[in-house]
Amino acid sequence: MKKEFQATMYSMGVLHHYCGYSYFEEAVFLVIENPERLQSIQKEIYLPIAIKYHTNVANVEKNIRTVRDVMMKNGGREILVEISGCGFWKDKKPYPKELIEIFAEHFAKK
């Protein structure tokens, strides 16, 4: 599953050197482990990641937004529409929480 996640990220132009890459990957796999974590994203997802990487919650969220912006700039919209099954993302950027949820649902099926 992790290899498929990495391949999808690379196809969207998000390489491992982005600081937010690790944060986003960690967030997705935390949600796959327990989808209820999305109900309290700051406490259940961003805080554990911030602690693990010795940073703060705001920085985690900001870097995940950067990952999202890179995706949207590099052709990720089409892939996002494909993996979510929803054409809504052609015209709109998902919030970080929505993006994490889309990826978690997609990769939980794998």
N, C-alpha and C positions, 0 to 999 in steps of 0.2 A: 504494500500500500504506500509506503514512504517513497519508493522509487517512482510510482505513478504520480504522486503528489509533486515530486521534484520535476518530473518531465512536464507536467501541466504548467507549473510555475515558469519553467524555462521557456516553454512555448508562448507564454504571455509576456516574455521579456523581463521577468523578475529573476535575477540571478542571485546566487547565494551571498554575494558580497554586500547586499543591502542589509542594513542593520535590522530593519523590520521583517526581513525574511524569516529569521529564526523566531521572532515574536509571533508572526502570523502562523507559522508551522506549529509552534507550540500551542497556540490558541485553538487551532483546528483540531488537533489531536486531544486536547482537553475536553472539547465539546463532543468529540466522537466517544470518548470515555463516559461522559455524563452530559447529555443534552440539556439537562436542567440548569447547568451552569450559565446558560444564556440569560436566564431570568435575573441574574445579578452579575452582569459582565465585569463591572469594576472590581468587585470583591472576589469573585470566583475564577476569573480568567486573567484580567490585567494585573491584579496584585501578586498572585503567585509567579507570574512571568517577571514582573518588576523585581521581586525578591531574588529570583533565580539569576537574573542578569545584572543585579546590583544597580538598578536604575529606579525611576519612579513611574507611577501609573500613567501620568500625562505623557511621558516619553514613549511608553509602550503604545498608547493609542495613536499618537502622532506618527510613529514609525509604521504602524499598520495602515494608516491613511496614505502614507507615502507609497507603500507597496501597492495599494489600490490604485493610486494615481498613475503609477508606472504601468500597471496592467492595462488601464483604460487607454493610455497613450500608445501602447505597443500591440494593439490588436486583440486585447483581452476581452473586449465587449462581445465578440462573436463566440468565443469560448465560454464566457460566462452565460450567454444565452443558451448555448448548447448544454452545459452541465446543469443549469437550473431548470431548463425546459420552459423558460419564460422570456418572451420577447421584450418585456418591460425594460430590461437593462440596456437596450439599444440607445435609449435617450437619457438615461439617468445613471448616475454613479451610486452604487449601494453604500450605505453606511457601513463602517467597519463591522458592526454586529451582524448585519445582513450578509456581508461577504463571508464572514467566519461560518455562519450558519449554512450558506449555500455550499461551501467547500466541505464542511463536516458531513452534511447529508449526502453529498456526492461520493465522498471517499469512504463513508461508513458502509455503503452498498458494495464496495469492492472486496 
